[in-house]
Amino acid sequence: MQLKKCVLVITCAAAAALSFSLPAQAQKRLSATASSDDVFLALRDAARVDDSATALSLAARLPDYVIPSYVDYYRLKPRVRDFTAPVSEIRDFLNRYDGTAIGDRLRNDWLLALGKTGDWSTFDEQYPLFVLNDDVQVKCFALNSRALKGQNVADEARALLTSPKDYGQGCSDLIGTLAQNHQFGESDLWAQIRQAVEAGSIMVARRAAIFTDNGDLSLQQVIDKPAPLLARGPGQGRTAHELYIIAVGRAAKNNPQQAAAFLSGASGLTAQEQAIAWAQVALPASMKLMPEAIDYWRKTKDAPLSYEAYQWKVRIALRAGDWKLVKSTIESMPASLRSDITWTYWLARAQKEDGQLESAQRLFQSIASNVSFYGQLATEELGQKIVIPPGPTPPTPAEIAPMAQNSGFKRALKFYELNMRYEGIREWNWELRRMNDRQLLAAAEFARQSDVLDRMVNTSDRTKQEMDFTQRFPAPHLGEMTANTRPLGLENAWVYGLIRQESRFIKNAKSYVGASGLMQLMPSTAKYVAKKIGMTEFTQDQINDINTNLLLGTSYLNMVLNNLDGSQALATAAYNAGPGRPRSWRSTLNRSVEGAIFAETIPFNETRGYVKNVMSNATYYAALFENKPQSLKQRLGVVAPRTNTPTDLP
């Protein structure tokens, strides 16, 4: 419907965690007779903004709350973050809640505090106990601790430092330590600076620039006003050349062609520097899907690139049909990126185009068992269609019974009751970590019985051998759905594939920008569609009603589909990003491309993943509903160039 309207349980948990009321205001609203749940919610809000005084006051009102571990956590967390919590109190919490999700969460908070204060002896003691170990900044602090002890961690740091938006103080400190002990040279530093500027993480770039002979002052001037430096030319010396390359990239964000003109006329850069500079032009040109982007990428030759740049070099080569460039670029990727199923598939395709049939077959076979977009496409490359595997023996009541007694699941269900889905998901997923397939199937069935279908889907998705596709791809409200899709001629499988991605079947799902219900309708879109179909008495409070949501959602989806020549791939992109964007992306094509290439080259990360997931889901739903083999390739079709004609759809 609208870009970035994703639902909390699927892609926006972190963003949704930022949407809360101020704790002081919450406390003022609480009367002396407020329910314990209301006090608990206000306590959570206080902890989120590190208001330790309010948190202590509210926690005192909850001596016997049903989830005591979280009362203790919210009481303690703000003081851990502001470094005022006594170590004895932190250790007591970790001992009392050892082995729990919230215990691991507090250890994460404490490790960040320990890293920021440089208490490396305590950090080194606690880090091996951090179970999830999913915090990039904590990982940076861990490498920093080792580097300060004289260990060489440069290669590990290069593999870790690929996403500046995740850095924080921990990763900036690591870069500084490696620069000072000469594990990072000038090339490493400037690569980090370019990557940070490219990602818009200017503070990260400035912190790294301090350790070059430039300091950060000149860098900031170039970032703010690149034109004067571009007009003067590269100048002399390493620093001047690096600043010029950054100036080229900054100018290219607004006008890649102008930046390319400056670079073409520049003299004095080495061949390697020129190649790196062309990458600074090629990436923003790619994000705009400019036809010149492929020529810019060819000029980058074998220059080292950021992870984002490597991927876009391949995507633009796919758009252009340059399979040799696809192959060489994927082969030059860092191993951790090259092993992603996306690039395994496209490397196999490139090898097939190059006549390396046996090698391509091996790669296709290595990913064909993966139940995903590229696993399905690989299956078809092996000459097979998409089918539903035989289902497992359903879990017995004896297998399900322990799930009902699981304390983590009980906490998760209480959080769901409070609409604290982020916390509920954390508790639920923590309990799944060590489960085998049979236990996962039983947990998924318990989720079904508890009417939390999103947990059923996500839990069942984790099984490796025993796969229950009725759990993974449920079809609730099928009668109501058919009543709405049949008059429109819409395919149930496609609509269910979309709902599975949009809301995971949470009836009252609401995204942080206000999209609601199973089909995640934006209020303005719902109003528009209601008027179009003659629903004269529509009111906004009807959006979460299942029948109304399905009526309006399917009607809008049908409008979008008809507006985009019946292409499910284009219409799926339009449902997420708005109809105008896929029209614009399509208009930049200079040849017809297969639907998979169109999907992979969508310039918005969210929409790219969305289209691939919805189309993959729809293929499995069709196999379930029709009980016969399906083709994802056929569903994706071919996307041909077309003029970007206007539309009045929202």
N, C-alpha and C positions, 0 to 999 in steps of 0.2 A: 504493500500500500504506500508506504513512505519509508525512505531509507532510514535505517537505525531505529526502527520501531520494535526491535527484537524483544522477546519475552525473557523475563528474569531467569526462568529455569533452563533456557537453552543457551543464550549467548550474552545476556546482559546482567549476569549476577553481580559483577563488580560495579557496573554502572548504577544498577538499582541500589546498591549499598550506599551510594552517595545521596540518595533521595530520602531525606528524613527531616523532621522538624527539629528546631533547636531545643535542647534539653531544658533550658531554663523556662522556655515557654511551655513545654510539656508539663513541667512540675507545677507551674502556676495553674494549669488547667485541672490538675489532679486535686480532687477534694479529699478530705480525711477518710471518706468512705469509698474511695475509688477501688475498683476490683484489683486483685493481685496481678492479673494479666495486664491491666492498664499500667500499673506501677512498673511491671517488668519491662514493658515496651518503652516506657520513658527512661528506665535505667539503661537499656540498650542504646537509646539515642544519646544519652549523656556520655556513655563510654565511647561512642563513635567520634565525638568531637573532643575527646580527652578532657572532659569537664569532671575532674576527680572529686571536687566538693559535692556536686550534685549526685554523682554516682554513689558516693559513700552514704549520702542522706537517703537516697532511694533504696539502696540495698538494705539499709537498716529496717525498712518497712516490709521486708520479705524474709523473715526468719525461717519460714517453713514452706517456701515455694517449691512447686513440684519438680523444678529443674535447678537444684541448688548449685550445681557446678557452674552454670552460666551466671547465676547471681554473684558467685565468688569471682568469676572471670571478669565480669563487667565492673565489679568493685575494684579489681586489681589492675586491669589493663591500662587505664590512663596514667597510673603512677609508674608502671613499667616504662611507658613511652616517654614520660618526662623525667625519668631516672630518679624518682623519689621513693620507689618501693623498696623496702628492706629486702636484702637478699634472702633472709630467713623466711620471709613471707612468701616469696616466689618459690623457694625450694619446697616449702610446706604444701603449696598448691600443687606443684608437680608430683609430689609424693602421693598426695591424696587422690589425684586424678590421673595417675600413671596409666598409660595404655588407652586413654580416651582421646576422642577427636579434639576436645577443648583443651586437654592437657598439651597436645602437640601444637595447637594453635598458640597457646601462651608461650611455649618454648620458642616458636617462631618470633613472637614479639620480643622476647628476652634476647634472643640471638641478635636481632637488629640493634637493640639497645647496647648490648655488649660490644658489637662491632663499632658502633658510633663512638663509644667511650674508650675503645682500645683495650678493653679487659680481655686480652687474648688467652690467658690461662683458663678463665672460666668459659670463654667461648669454645676453646678447644675441648674442654670437658663435655660441654653440652651439645656441640654440633653432631657428633656421631649418634646422639639419641633422638635427633630430629627425624621423625619417621617419613613424613611426606617429602621433605627436602625439595620443595617446589618453588622456592623463592629465589629469584635470580640474584637479588641483592645479598641475601645470606650466602649464596654460593661465592659471590665476589669477596665477601668478608673472609670466607674460609680460605680462598686462594691468597688473599692479602696476608692472613696470618702465617701461612706457609712461606710466602715470599719474604716476609720480615725475618723469618728464621733461616734464611739463606737458601731455601729450596728453589729450584728453577721451575716455575709454573707458566712460563710464557706460552707454550703451545696450548695448555689447557685454557689459559685466559683468552687467547685468540678464538678458540672454539666457543667460548661462553659469551664473549662480548660482541654480539651480533644484532642486538635490539636495544638501541639507546633509550627508548621510552621506558624500559624496565630497570635502568641502571640505579638511580638513586645515589646516595652518598657512597654506598658500598663499592660500586663499580668504578665511580670516579676516583675513590681512594686507591683502588687496585691499580688503575692506570697510572696514577701518580707514583705509587711504590715501584712499579715495574720500570717506569722511566728513570727514577732516581737510582735504582740499583742496576740499570743498564740491561735489563732483560727485554725491555722495549726500546727499539731505536727510533730514529726520526720517522722512518717509513711507517712503523706501527702507530706512532702518535698521529701522524697526518691522516692515516687511514681511518683512525677512530674519529678524528675531527671532521673529516669529510662525511663519514657515515652519520655522525650526529647532526650535522647541518642538513644533510639530505633528509633526515627524518624529522627535522624541525625541533630537535632537542638542543637548543642553542646553549643552555647553561652547561650541559654535558660537554659541548664543544669548547666552551670558554675555559672550563676547568682543565681539560686536556691541553689546551693551548698554552697554559701557564708553564708547561714543562718543555716547550719548544723555545728556540732562541728569539721568538717573536713576542712572547708574552701574549696576553689576550686582548690588548687594546687595538692593535691593527686588525685582528680578526673581527672584532665587533664592528669596526668601521666598514670593513668589506661586506659583512653581512647586512648592515643597514643601508649602505650606499655602494653597490658594486660598480655602477657606471663609471665613476672617475678612474678606477683601476683598469677597467676594460679599455677605456679610451687611451690610457698611457701605455698599455701593453704589459707583458710579463715581467719586464725588468731583469735583474741579475740575481742569481743565487737561489738556493733551495727554498727559503722562506718566501721570497717574492713569487716564485713559480707556484708554490702551493696556494698562496693567497689568491693568485690569479685564477687558478683552477676552481677555487671556491666561489670567486666572483662570477665565473662563467656559469656555475651551477645555480647561483642565486638569480642571475638574470634569466636563466632558462626556465625557471619556475613560472615566470610570467610570459616569456616570449622565447621559446626554443629556437625559432628561426633567427632572431636577432642575435642570440648568444652564439649560434653556429656561425653567423657572419663574422662576429668578432674573433672567434677561435680560428676560423679559416685564414684570417689575415694576420694572425699572431706569429711572431718569429722568436726563436730562442729556446723554445721548449724542447726537451728531449723527446724521442719517439715514444718512450713509456709515458712521459707526462702528457703528451698529446692524446694518447689512447685513454688515459684516465680522465682527461678533460672532456673527451667526447662522450664518455659514460655519464658525465654530469649533465650533458645536453640530452642524451638519449633517453634517460629515465623520465624526466618530465614530459618529453615528447611522446613517450609511450603511454603515460597516464592520460594524455589527451588523444591517444590513438591517431596521432598524426602520420600521414603516409611517409614522411621523411624519416620517421623513427628507425626504420630498418637500415637506412643508409648510415645513420649516426652509429648504430650498434656495430655495423661492419667495420667502422673506423676504430672501434675500441680494441680490435684484434684480441690479444690474450691478456689484456690488462686485468689486474685483480679488482674484483667488484664486491660491493656489499651483497648480502643475501637477497635483498629486494631487487637489486639490479640484475643479478644472475637470473632470477626468475622472470623478470620482464624482458630480458634479452631473448629468452626462449619463447616467451609468449608472442613477441612481435615477429620472431622468426616463423612461428607456427602460422600466424596471420598471413605472412608473406609467402608461405609454402617453401621456405628455405630449409629443407630437412638437414642439409649438411651443417648449417649453423646451429640448428636444434641439437644435433648430435654432439658437435664439438663443445658447445656451451655447457650441456649437461655433464659431459665427461670432465670438464674443468671445474665443476662445482666442488666445494668442500664436501667431504664424505658424508657428514651429517645431513647436509641438504640434499645431496644426490640420492641418498637412500630413501627419501620420501616417496610414497607410492605414486604421487603425481608424476615425478620425473623419471621413475622407473618405467611407467607406462609410456611416456613420450619418448624416452630413449629407445625402448623396444620398437616403437613405431618408426623412429628415425633409422634404426638398424634394418628394419624390414624394407624401408624405402631404398636403403643402400645395398640391398641384396644379401644382408647378413641374416639369413632366415633362421638358421639354427640358434644363433645367439638371441635373436628376437623372441623365438619360441620359448627359450629358457626363461627369459625375463617375464614374458606373459604368464607362464606357468607359475612363477614365483609369487605372483600377486593375485591370480585368478580366484583363489579361495577367500580372498578378502571381501566381506559383504559391504561393498561401498561402490561409489560411482566408477572409480578406475578398476576395481576388481571386476565389476560387471563388464566394462568395456574390454578388459583383457580376456575374459571368458569368451566374448564374441569374436575376438581376434583368433582364438583357438578353434573357431568353427562351431561353437556351442551357443545355445540360447540361455536366457535366464529362467531358471526353474526354482521352485520351492523345494528344499530338501525334505526328506521324511522327518516328521516331528518326533521328539523323544517321548518316552513314557511320561505322562503327566505326573507332577509331584504328588505324593500321597499326603493325606492329613498328618501322618506321623512326621513327614519331612517339613511340612509347613508349620507345625506346632511350635518348634523352637524359634521361628521367626516372630511369632506373636509375642514371645517372651523376651525377645532381644531388647536390651535397655536402650541401645542406640536408635533402633527403629522406633521405640516408644517416644524418645525425645524428638525424633524427626517428625512424627505424626503430630505431636504437640506443637511444634514449630509451624507445621502446615496449618494447623487450626488457627494459629495466631497470624497467618499470612507472612511468616518469617521464612520464606522459601530458601533463601541463601543459607541460613543456618540449618534448615531441614535437610537440604541436599548434602551439606558437609557431614552431618551426622549419619545420614543414610549411606553415603559412599564410603565413609570410614569403615563401616561394618562389612562392606563387600570385599575389602582388600584381599582377604585370605580364603575366600570361598571358592569351592570347586564348582563345576558346571551344575551338578545336582542341587547344591545349596543356592546357587544363583537363580535357578529356575523356581525353587521353592520361595525364595525371597521375592521374586517377581510376581508369583502367584499371590503371595500375601499382600503385595502392593495392589494388585487387582481387587482383591477382596476388601481392601481398605479404601478403595476408590481414589487412589493416587496413581493414575495411569502413566504420568510422566516418569515416575520411579519404576513402574513395571517395564516400560519400554527401555529405559536406560540401563536397568539391571539386567534384563534379558540380553541386551546388546553385548554384554561382556562375556557371554559363554563362547567357548572355543570349538567344542566338538558337538555338543547337544544343543541344537538351535530350534527354539520354538517360535516360528514366525507369526503365530497368532498372538503371542505376547509382544513381539517386536513391532508388529504392524496391526494394531487393533483397529476395529471399525465400529466404535460406539455410535449410537444414534443413526444406524443405517437406514431405518425407515424414513426418518425425517430428512436425511440427506437425499435419498432417492426421490422423495416428493419434490425436492427443490431442483435437483439436477436433471431429472427426466424431461420436464417441459422445455428446458434450455438445450438439451442435447449434450450436456457436459458429461465427461467421464468421471464416475465416482473415484476411480483409482487415482486420478490426478488431483482431485480435490482433497482426498484423504492424505495423499503425499504432501500436499501443501500444509494441511492442518498439523500433520505430524511434526513438521519443521517449525510452524508458527507458534503453536501453543502446547504441543505434546498432550493435547486433549484436556487441558485444564480449563474448565468451563468459565471460571471467573478470572482467567489470566488477564493481567493488565501490564503493559510495558511501561517503561519510565517516561515515554512521551505520550502515553494516553491511549494506545491501541488496545482494544478490548475483545474478550471472548475467544471462542474456538478459532475463528478466522482472523482475529486481531484487526478489527476494523478501527480506523481512525474516526473520531467523531465527525469531522468534516466530510469524509468519504461516505459514511453511513447516511448522513443527511442528504448528500447529493444523490446517492443511489435510491433512497426512499422516495425522493421527489420524482426521479426518473421512472420508477416503476409504479407510481401512483399510490404510494403508501402515505395517504394524507394525514393520518393521525399519529405518525411516528414521533416518539420522544427519545431523547438520548438515554434515558434509563432503561430502554428496551434492548440496548446493544448486547447485554450479556444473556438475554433470553435465547435459549438454544435455537428455537425455530426462527426467531427474527435474525439472529446472527448468521445462520446458514442461508436464509433467504437473501439477505443483503450481500453477504460475502460471495455466494455463488453468482448472484446477478452481476456484481461488479467484475468478478473473474471472467464471466462470459462477455461482458462489454470489452474488457481488455483483450481477450482472445480474438474477438471479431475485429478489433481495431488493429491487430497485428497479424493479419492474414492467416489466422488459425494456427500459428506456431506456438506450441506449448513452451518451448524454450524462451522465446521472446516474452510471452505473456507472463511466465513465471518471474522473469527479471522485472517486468513492469509492476507486478503485484508488490514486489519488495521496494523498488527504487522509483516507481512512478513511470507512466507510459512514455513520457518524453525522452527519458534517458536511453532505453534500449533502441528507440528510433534513431537517436543521435549516434549511438555506437554502431548501429547497423549502417548508417549513411557513410561512415568512414571506410567501409570495406571496399577494396578494389577488385574483389573476386568473390565468388561464392565459397563459403567455408562450411565444413561439417559442424553440426551443432556442438560437439564437444570442444572444438577449437573456439567457437564463439563464447561458450560458457567459461572456458579457461582464461580468455582474454578480456573478460569484463573488468573494468578498471577499479571498481569498488570491491574491497575485500569481502565485506558482508554479503553483497549481492552475488558475488562469484561463488562463495560457499553455499549460499542459499539455493541458487539455481541447480547446482550439482546435487545437493541433498534432496531437493524436491523431486527432481527428475529420476533420481535413483529410487527414492521411496515409491513413486508412482509406478515404476516398473515392477517392483515387488508386489504392490497392491494389485496390479493387473494380473500378475501370475496367481495370486491368491483367489481373486474374484472369478477369473476365467478358467482357472485350473488348466492352463496350457502355457508352453514356453513363450517368453517375451523377448523383445529386442529393445534395449536402451538406445542403440544407435538409430533405429527407426523412429523412436519417440523423439529424439533430439532433432532429427531431420537435418536439413541443410538451410543455412541462413544466407540469403543473397543480398547484395547491395540494394539499397532503395533510398530514394530521397527522403529527407527528414521532414515529412509533412506534419503540420500542427495537429494537436488533438485537444479537445476540451475536457478530457477525463482528468480527474484529480490525481 
